[in-house]
Amino acid sequence: MSQINDIREAYAETGKVAPVARKFQVDEKTVRKYIRKEDFSPKPPISEERESRLDPYKAKIREWIDADENVWYKQRHTARRIYDRLMFGTGIVDMERGQFSEAKPFTFQTDTSIARNSWCYTDSLEYKTAEEILCSMIDIVSKNGSLLLNVGPRADGSIAPKDREILQTIGRWLSVNGEAIYGSRPWRKPAEGPTRISEGMFSEETVSYTKEDFRFTVTGGSINVFAMKYPEDGKLLIRSFAETQNQNAPEFHGIISDVSVLGSDEKPVWRVSEEGLYVETERVRNDLPVVIRVAIR
C-alpha cells in the first residue's frame, strides 16, 4: 500500500502519468488504476440467499402487521398469534415447559430449563434433579419429540457447579444409554404404566414414576424399554410383550431372541408369558432409568 500511496502523491504533484510510471518502474496502465481506485480492500464474498420456508407467508404477515395500525392495541398480532395462524408444518411444533400426553405423528420439541423458576442464572435457582430431566427426556423421545435444555451461565460466562453436576450426571447416563435415545424411533406405543403426563405448554410438574412405568423406543431390530424406576429386587414385568392366542389383540407380534441391560454385563433371566415379559437381574441397581434392550427376530 505504501507504493500505491507514493504513486498517487507523485501524480498529484505532476499531473502526468508517463513520468510517474518511469519513476516507479511500472506501466502506465498500473498508474492509471492506482490513481482512479480509492479502495483496494478485497470485496467480501456475496452470500447466496436461500429461500426461507416463511417466504410464501411474508406478504400475509406484512398484511396483518399493517392492519394492526388501525386496531386496538390488545387486538394486534403478537408473535404468538402469528405463530398460531401459520400453516402447520411451517416450523417445528414447540412445547415450552410442557409435553404431549401421547405420541405424535410429527416431530416436536420441548424446551425447558435446568431450573424450575428461571431461564437465566440467579443465586436462588430451584434446580431440577438429573433424574427428573432424564425421565422427561425419555418420555418426550418416546413420543417422537426432542428436548432442548437451557442452562444459564453466570455473568462471567462460567457454568455454576450445580449446573455442571447435573449435566455431568446426564452425560454419564447418555454415554451408557445414548444408543436408545439418539437416532431412535417411537414404537407402536410410547408408554406403559399408571403414571400419566399432563399435556400442554407451561404444564411442567414433578412426576413420581413407579416400577410399573416403562417408556419405549426402537433402534434397529431392538425395542428399548426404559424402566423409569428400577425396582430394588431387580424384578420387572413388562405387560406390553404379553403372549396371547388372539392375533387381533396383542400389541406385540414379534419373537424375542434376547434380552439385555445396557451398561451391564449381567445376563438377565427372562421369559414371556400371558402376563408379559418377565425380566430379573441380581446386580443391576440404579437410581436413574435403566434400559432393557429387547432384541427381535
Beta strands, then each sheet from edge to edge (+ up, - down):
strand 1: 93-96
strand 2: 108-113
strand 3: 145-150
strand 4: 185-192
strand 5: 214-219
strand 6: 222-227
strand 7: 235-238
strand 8: 256-261
strand 9: 269-272
strand 10: 277-280
strand 11: 290-296
sheet 1: 1+ 2+ 3+
sheet 2: 4+ 5- 6+ 11- 8+
sheet 3: 7+ 10- 9+
end
